[in-house]
Amino acid sequence: MNDLKFDRRVLVKTMAAAVAALTLSSAGPAAAETVEKIHFLIPGGAGGGWDGTARGTGEALTKSGLLGQASYENMSGGGGGKAIGWLIANGDRNHGTLMVNSTPIITRSITKVFPYSYRDLTPIAATIGDYGVLVVAADSPYKNFGDVLAAFKKNPRSIKVAGGSVKGDLDHLVAASVFQAAGEDPTKVAYIPYDAGGKALAGLLSGETQVLSTGLGEALEQAKAGQIRILGVTAPERVAGTDDVPTFKEQGYDVNFVNWRGFFGPPGLPADQRKSYQEMLEAMYKQPAWEEVRARNGWANIFKPGPEFISFLQEQEKSVRALRASLGFSD
C-alpha cells in the first residue's frame, strides 16, 4: 500500500477551493426548446451516484416537458473507463447520448485507471454537488462520530472504512480528511475499496466494515429505510431537506468537501446540439419536478456550462494532483 503523508494546509486549501468553485450561476435560465430524446450513459451499476444522477435528471426533464424521451444504459467496468472508451469510439453514431460523470473522471485519469480524460469528450455542464458522508449500520454500537473516533484512538485497525472507489480516490480522500480534521493520522485509516457504492454498502451491512464513506445522495434512501445511520456530512452547514443530518463542522471537525456531477457528450458533438443540451439543463433548475428530485437526494444546485465547466475541470485537475501529492501518492 502507498505511504500516505498528509499536509493539512494543502488539504484544507484544496477542499475549500472546490467548495467555493461550485456555486450556481446567477444568470437566469435560457429559453429552452424541448429536446426530443436523450440516451443517458451511466458508467457504473444500478444504485450508485452516477445512476441516481442520470435517472433523476431524466425524470425531472421529462416531467417538466424539457425532454421528450429519456432512456438509460448502465455500462460498468474499468472504473468508468469502459463507458468513456465506448463513447469515444462510437461518438459519430451517438450524438444523442449524454454520459454522466463526476470527480472520478479527474482522479482516475490522473492515476491511469483508464487512458482517457475529459479532454477526449465534449463537456456539456456540471449540474449538481453531492456532499460526502460517513455512515454506520443502523444496529452499529457507534452512535455518533465521537464513538467511532474513540475506537479509532484505541486501535485504528478496529475501524475499517468501506468505499466505492479505489485507494487514493474520492471515498478514501473524504474519509481520510474527516479523521485528519479530528486530529488523527489519516494514513492509519483502514480503507477497504469495493467496486461501486452498492457493494460497499453491502460490505457495511454484512459487518465486513464498520463505517462507509459515500455521498449524501446515495445514503439518504438507505437512512430513510432504517438500514444505516448518517454520522455527519462534509457540508459547511446543514443541507436543505436533510436538516436532521449534522455536519462534521458543527461537531468540531473542520472539513468541507463536495463532489460535482455533470454530463459529457461524445467527441465532435455539433455546437448547436451542445448548446441545446446546455439550455435544457439550465432551464431545468426552475422546474418543480427538478426541486422534487434535488430535495429527495440532498443535492446542491450548481451550473457550469461549456467553457466554464472546462475551466473548472482544469483547476480541479491541479487541485487533485496537489492533494494526492500531500497524501504521498505519486502520479
Secondary structure in CASP SS format (residue, H / E / C, confidence):
PFRMAT SS
TARGET T0000
AUTHOR 0000-0000-0000
METHOD secondary structure of the structure
MODEL  1
M C 1.00
N C 1.00
D C 1.00
L C 1.00
K C 1.00
F C 1.00
D C 1.00
R H 1.00
R H 1.00
V H 1.00
L H 1.00
V H 1.00
K H 1.00
T H 1.00
M H 1.00
A H 1.00
A H 1.00
A H 1.00
V H 1.00
A H 1.00
A H 1.00
L C 1.00
T C 1.00
L C 1.00
S C 1.00
S C 1.00
A C 1.00
G C 1.00
P C 1.00
A C 1.00
A C 1.00
A C 1.00
E C 1.00
T C 1.00
V E 1.00
E E 1.00
K E 1.00
I E 1.00
H E 1.00
F E 1.00
L E 1.00
I E 1.00
P C 1.00
G C 1.00
G C 1.00
A C 1.00
G C 1.00
G C 1.00
G H 1.00
W H 1.00
D H 1.00
G H 1.00
T H 1.00
A H 1.00
R H 1.00
G H 1.00
T H 1.00
G H 1.00
E H 1.00
A H 1.00
L H 1.00
T H 1.00
K H 1.00
S C 1.00
G C 1.00
L C 1.00
L E 1.00
G E 1.00
Q E 1.00
A E 1.00
S E 1.00
Y E 1.00
E E 1.00
N E 1.00
M C 1.00
S C 1.00
G C 1.00
G H 1.00
G H 1.00
G H 1.00
G H 1.00
K H 1.00
A H 1.00
I H 1.00
G H 1.00
W H 1.00
L H 1.00
I H 1.00
A H 1.00
N C 1.00
G H 1.00
D H 1.00
R H 1.00
N C 1.00
H C 1.00
G C 1.00
T E 1.00
L E 1.00
M E 1.00
V E 1.00
N E 1.00
S E 1.00
T C 1.00
P H 1.00
I H 1.00
I H 1.00
T H 1.00
R H 1.00
S H 1.00
I H 1.00
T C 1.00
K C 1.00
V C 1.00
F C 1.00
P C 1.00
Y C 1.00
S C 1.00
Y H 1.00
R H 1.00
D H 1.00
L C 1.00
T E 1.00
P E 1.00
I E 1.00
A E 1.00
A E 1.00
T E 1.00
I E 1.00
G E 1.00
D E 1.00
Y E 1.00
G E 1.00
V E 1.00
L E 1.00
V E 1.00
V E 1.00
A E 1.00
A C 1.00
D C 1.00
S C 1.00
P C 1.00
Y C 1.00
K C 1.00
N C 1.00
F H 1.00
G H 1.00
D H 1.00
V H 1.00
L H 1.00
A H 1.00
A H 1.00
F H 1.00
K H 1.00
K H 1.00
N C 1.00
P H 1.00
R H 1.00
S H 1.00
I C 1.00
K E 1.00
V E 1.00
A E 1.00
G E 1.00
G C 1.00
S C 1.00
V C 1.00
K C 1.00
G C 1.00
D C 1.00
L H 1.00
D H 1.00
H H 1.00
L H 1.00
V H 1.00
A H 1.00
A H 1.00
S H 1.00
V H 1.00
F H 1.00
Q H 1.00
A H 1.00
A C 1.00
G C 1.00
E C 1.00
D C 1.00
P H 1.00
T H 1.00
K H 1.00
V C 1.00
A E 1.00
Y E 1.00
I E 1.00
P E 1.00
Y C 1.00
D C 1.00
A C 1.00
G H 1.00
G H 1.00
K H 1.00
A H 1.00
L H 1.00
A H 1.00
G H 1.00
L H 1.00
L H 1.00
S C 1.00
G C 1.00
E C 1.00
T C 1.00
Q C 1.00
V E 1.00
L E 1.00
S E 1.00
T E 1.00
G E 1.00
L H 1.00
G H 1.00
E H 1.00
A H 1.00
L H 1.00
E H 1.00
Q H 1.00
A H 1.00
K H 1.00
A C 1.00
G C 1.00
Q C 1.00
I E 1.00
R E 1.00
I E 1.00
L E 1.00
G E 1.00
V E 1.00
T C 1.00
A C 1.00
P C 1.00
E C 1.00
R C 1.00
V C 1.00
A C 1.00
G C 1.00
T C 1.00
D C 1.00
D C 1.00
V C 1.00
P C 1.00
T E 1.00
F C 1.00
K C 1.00
E C 1.00
Q C 1.00
G C 1.00
Y C 1.00
D C 1.00
V C 1.00
N C 1.00
F C 1.00
V E 1.00
N E 1.00
W E 1.00
R E 1.00
G E 1.00
F E 1.00
F E 1.00
G E 1.00
P C 1.00
P C 1.00
G C 1.00
L C 1.00
P C 1.00
A H 1.00
D H 1.00
Q H 1.00
R H 1.00
K H 1.00
S H 1.00
Y H 1.00
Q H 1.00
E H 1.00
M H 1.00
L H 1.00
E H 1.00
A H 1.00
M H 1.00
Y C 1.00
K C 1.00
Q C 1.00
P H 1.00
A H 1.00
W H 1.00
E H 1.00
E H 1.00
V H 1.00
R H 1.00
A H 1.00
R H 1.00
N H 1.00
G C 1.00
W C 1.00
A E 1.00
N E 1.00
I E 1.00
F E 1.00
K E 1.00
P E 1.00
G H 1.00
P H 1.00
E H 1.00
F H 1.00
I H 1.00
S H 1.00
F H 1.00
L H 1.00
Q H 1.00
E H 1.00
Q H 1.00
E H 1.00
K H 1.00
S H 1.00
V H 1.00
R H 1.00
A H 1.00
L H 1.00
R H 1.00
A H 1.00
S H 1.00
L C 1.00
G C 1.00
F C 1.00
S C 1.00
D C 1.00
END
